[in-house]
Amino acid sequence: METRGRALYNLISMNWQEDPSLPVFDWQIEDYRAIPLEELFERLDELEISLDEEALRIYADAVTSPEELADTLWVNEDLTQFDQAYLLIFELWRRLLPERASLSVFCDQLDHLISQYDQEKLEDEEEIHQALSDLESILDEHVDQGANPKEIFAEIGLYCSHDLESFVYDFALDQIDAEDDLYASEILDAFEPYLSDHKRSDFLQMRLIAQSDQEEADTILSDILEEQKENPDLELLLDIARFLVHHGAVARFVETITQTRPLIETEQDFQELMAITSHFYQLLDREGKSQKVLAILKRRLDIPLEREIASSDQDVEAFFQLVEDLDRSEA
């Protein structure tokens, strides 16, 4: 399934910001929110769409979304500049018709807030709280009308450039890390019917339970790790390892790290794994082993993070040998 609406250009912009060498047109990655209202109309006029605010509202009354409005207003047979016109029309709709936020407009705002949150530029976190609450209401409304919960969540996700499921998971995890367990629990309860990856939800529930019932939490964690043997997920295993740095037994930490071995594909994966493990060794007062891991990490810092790990990499072998040695020393 393809990204829809404004999300396609948000995705192009996100990819370009990560890799500025990507071939893009300026209009594809421009910040339309920063363009003055008058200039938006002027640019449309240059594309042979003459509008003012009153005319825009009249035309908008006959349609339900900026996508439909763009289709209505574009009468030129040449479609080469249609996408430019669409982005201008979308921004005008977003600003001038806030009371008529279509799904694409709502998701564009959610994308914007997620980007601001990820970049730590969000001034008022209540905005993203409200957006998630609104998303829950939209989902619940569709389910009340007979939609399948997971299918409607995936459908709405097509209008976002971010992975909505990953964001919900990461945001709930941030709340737990910030010791706001009540809000984290509310997020999990609200979105649990819609999320397809139950392993992540189980891990977060385990994190919450660990505050009051360590034995039950360890039982849940054991089940998660057992399932990981059949359906491994590197990011989840790394999250589990980070948790165990402060809250886990040595054997459980070693078990988690060992399961990552066949999943390590890039230099970034390997360096992140070593950083977590070194921290664990330090907290165990295993300074010697921590320094050995740090020595491997330091001599690899100049390696591009996207580079693939070779199957014959001796540092990988040395690292996992240190992990196995720790397990035996604690036996």
C-alpha positions in Angstrom: 0.0 0.0 0.0 1.2 3.5 -0.9 1.5 6.6 1.2 -1.4 8.9 0.5 -2.1 12.7 0.4 0.3 15.2 1.9 2.2 12.3 3.7 4.1 11.5 0.5 5.8 14.8 0.5 6.4 14.7 4.2 8.1 11.4 3.6 10.2 12.8 0.8 11.3 15.7 3.0 12.1 13.4 5.9 14.3 11.2 3.6 16.0 14.2 2.1 16.8 15.6 5.6 18.5 12.3 6.4 20.3 12.2 3.1 20.6 15.6 1.3 22.2 13.9 -1.7 18.8 12.5 -2.7 17.5 14.0 -6.0 14.5 16.2 -5.1 12.8 19.3 -6.4 12.8 22.4 -4.1 9.0 22.5 -4.2 8.8 18.9 -2.9 10.7 19.7 0.4 9.8 23.3 1.0 8.3 24.3 4.3 4.8 25.5 3.2 3.8 26.4 6.7 6.4 29.2 6.5 5.1 30.7 3.2 2.9 33.9 3.7 -0.7 33.5 2.8 -0.6 36.0 0.0 2.4 34.2 -1.6 0.4 30.9 -1.6 -2.3 32.6 -3.7 0.3 34.2 -6.0 2.0 30.9 -6.7 -1.3 29.3 -7.6 -2.0 32.2 -10.0 1.3 31.4 -11.7 0.0 27.9 -12.1 -3.1 29.3 -13.8 -5.4 28.8 -10.8 -6.8 32.3 -9.8 -8.2 32.3 -6.4 -8.8 34.5 -3.4 -9.9 33.5 0.1 -13.6 33.9 -0.7 -13.4 31.9 -3.9 -11.5 29.2 -2.1 -14.3 28.8 0.5 -16.9 28.7 -2.2 -15.2 25.9 -4.1 -14.4 24.1 -0.8 -18.1 23.9 0.1 -18.6 21.5 -2.7 -15.9 19.0 -1.7 -14.7 17.2 1.4 -10.9 17.4 1.2 -8.0 19.4 -0.2 -7.4 16.4 -2.5 -10.8 16.8 -4.1 -10.4 20.5 -4.3 -7.2 20.2 -6.2 -8.8 17.8 -8.6 -11.7 20.3 -9.1 -9.5 23.3 -9.6 -6.9 21.8 -11.9 -8.3 22.0 -15.5 -5.0 22.0 -17.3 -4.4 18.8 -19.3 -0.7 19.0 -18.5 -0.3 17.3 -15.1 3.4 18.1 -14.7 2.6 20.9 -12.2 -0.4 19.4 -10.6 1.5 18.3 -7.5 2.8 21.8 -6.9 -0.7 23.1 -7.1 -1.9 20.4 -4.7 0.6 21.4 -2.0 -0.4 25.0 -2.2 -4.1 24.2 -2.1 -3.5 21.8 0.8 -1.7 24.5 2.8 -4.5 27.1 2.1 -7.1 24.5 3.2 -5.1 23.7 6.4 -4.9 27.4 7.4 -8.2 28.8 6.2 -10.5 25.9 6.9 -9.4 24.5 10.3 -12.9 23.6 11.2 -12.9 21.1 8.2 -9.9 19.0 9.0 -10.0 16.1 6.6 -8.2 12.9 7.4 -5.2 14.0 5.4 -5.1 17.4 7.1 -5.4 15.7 10.6 -2.6 13.3 9.8 -0.4 16.0 8.4 -0.7 17.9 11.7 0.1 14.7 13.5 3.1 14.2 11.3 4.2 17.7 12.1 3.8 17.2 15.9 5.7 13.9 15.8 8.6 15.5 13.9 8.7 18.3 16.4 8.6 15.8 19.3 11.3 13.6 17.8 13.6 16.7 17.3 12.8 17.9 20.8 11.3 21.1 19.4 7.8 20.7 20.7 7.1 23.5 23.1 3.8 22.2 24.5 3.6 18.4 24.8 -0.1 18.7 25.5 -0.6 19.3 21.7 0.6 15.7 21.0 -1.5 14.4 23.9 -4.6 16.0 22.3 -3.6 14.7 18.8 -3.4 11.1 20.1 -6.7 11.5 21.9 -8.3 12.7 18.6 -6.7 9.8 16.8 -8.2 7.4 19.3 -11.6 9.0 18.8 -11.3 8.7 15.0 -10.4 5.1 15.3 -13.2 4.3 17.8 -15.7 6.0 15.6 -14.7 3.8 12.6 -14.8 0.7 14.7 -18.3 1.6 16.0 -19.3 1.7 12.4 -18.1 -1.8 11.8 -14.5 -1.4 10.7 -11.8 -3.9 11.7 -9.6 -2.2 14.4 -6.2 -3.2 12.9 -7.3 -2.6 9.3 -8.6 0.9 10.0 -5.4 1.8 12.0 -3.3 0.6 9.0 -5.6 2.6 6.6 -5.2 5.8 8.6 -1.5 5.2 8.8 -1.2 5.6 5.0 -1.9 9.3 5.5 1.1 9.7 7.8 4.8 9.7 6.8 5.7 8.4 10.2 5.1 4.8 11.3 2.1 5.4 13.7 2.4 2.1 15.5 6.1 2.6 16.2 5.4 6.1 17.4 2.6 5.0 19.8 5.0 2.4 21.2 8.0 4.8 21.5 5.8 7.6 23.0 4.4 5.2 25.6 7.9 4.0 26.4 9.0 7.6 26.9 6.2 8.1 29.4 7.4 5.0 31.4 10.9 6.3 31.3 9.7 9.6 32.6 7.8 7.7 35.4 4.4 8.8 34.1 3.1 5.3 34.4 -0.6 6.4 34.5 -0.5 8.1 31.2 1.6 5.3 29.6 -1.1 2.8 30.8 -3.8 5.0 29.3 -2.0 5.1 25.9 -1.6 1.3 25.9 -5.2 0.7 26.9 -6.5 3.1 24.2 -4.4 1.7 21.3 -4.0 -1.9 22.2 -6.9 -3.1 20.0 -5.4 -1.3 17.0 -1.7 -2.4 17.2 -0.6 -5.4 15.3 2.7 -6.1 17.2 1.6 -7.5 20.5 5.2 -8.2 21.5 6.0 -4.5 22.0 2.8 -4.0 23.9 3.6 -7.0 26.1 7.0 -5.5 26.9 5.5 -2.2 27.9 3.0 -3.9 30.1 5.8 -5.8 31.7 7.6 -2.5 32.3 4.6 -1.2 34.1 4.0 -4.4 36.1 7.7 -4.5 37.2 7.1 -1.5 39.5 4.9 -3.6 41.7 5.4 -7.3 40.9 8.9 -8.2 39.8 8.1 -11.9 39.7 5.2 -11.5 37.4 7.2 -9.1 35.2 10.0 -11.7 34.9 7.5 -14.4 33.8 6.2 -12.1 31.1 9.7 -11.2 30.0 10.6 -14.9 29.8 7.6 -15.5 27.5 8.6 -12.5 25.3 12.2 -13.8 25.0 11.0 -17.3 24.2 8.8 -15.9 21.4 11.7 -13.9 20.1 13.5 -17.2 19.3 10.8 -17.8 16.6 10.0 -14.2 15.6 13.1 -12.0 16.4 12.9 -8.2 16.5 16.2 -6.4 17.0 14.7 -3.1 18.2 12.6 -4.9 20.8 15.6 -6.9 22.0 17.6 -3.7 22.4 14.8 -2.1 24.3 14.7 -5.1 26.6 18.5 -4.9 27.1 18.3 -1.2 28.0 15.7 -2.1 30.6 17.7 -4.9 32.0 20.8 -2.7 32.4 19.1 -1.3 35.5 16.5 -3.9 36.4 17.7 -7.4 35.3 19.7 -10.4 36.4 22.9 -11.2 34.6 21.6 -14.4 33.0 18.5 -12.6 31.6 20.7 -9.8 30.2 23.1 -12.3 28.6 20.1 -14.2 27.1 18.8 -11.0 25.5 22.1 -9.9 24.1 22.9 -13.4 22.8 19.6 -13.4 20.9 20.6 -10.3 19.0 23.7 -11.9 17.4 22.0 -13.2 14.1 20.1 -9.9 13.8 23.1 -7.5 13.8 23.3 -6.2 10.2 24.8 -2.7 10.3 27.6 -0.9 12.2 24.9 1.2 14.0 23.3 -2.0 15.3 26.7 -3.3 16.6 27.8 0.0 18.2 24.5 0.5 19.9 24.7 -3.1 21.3 28.2 -2.5 22.6 27.2 0.8 24.3 24.4 -0.9 26.2 26.6 -3.8 27.2 29.4 -1.6 28.4 27.0 0.3 30.6 25.7 -2.9 32.1 29.3 -4.0 32.9 30.0 -0.7 34.6 26.9 -1.0 36.9 28.1 -4.6 37.7 31.5 -3.2 38.7 33.1 -5.3 35.9 35.3 -2.4 34.9 37.8 -4.6 33.1 35.1 -6.1 30.8 33.5 -2.7 30.3 36.9 -1.3 29.1 37.4 -4.2 26.7 34.0 -3.5 25.1 34.7 0.2 25.0 38.0 -0.5 23.3 36.2 -2.4 20.5 33.7 0.5 20.2 36.3 3.2 20.1 38.3 1.7 17.3 35.2 1.4 15.2 33.8 5.0 15.7 35.1 6.1 12.3 33.2 3.3 10.5 30.0 4.6 8.7 27.0 3.5 10.7 25.2 2.3 7.6 27.9 -0.1 6.7 27.0 -3.8 6.7 28.6 -6.1 9.3 30.7 -8.8 7.6 30.1 -12.4 8.8 33.8 -12.7 9.4 34.1 -9.6 11.6 36.5 -10.5 14.4 35.3 -7.7 16.7 31.8 -9.2 16.6 33.2 -12.6 17.6 35.3 -11.0 20.4 32.3 -9.0 21.7 30.0 -12.0 22.0 32.8 -14.0 23.6 33.0 -11.3 26.3 29.2 -11.7 26.8 29.5 -15.5 27.1 32.4 -15.2 29.6 30.2 -12.9 31.8 27.5 -15.5 31.9 29.9 -18.3 32.9 31.5 -16.1 35.6 28.2 -15.5 37.2 27.1 -19.2 37.0 
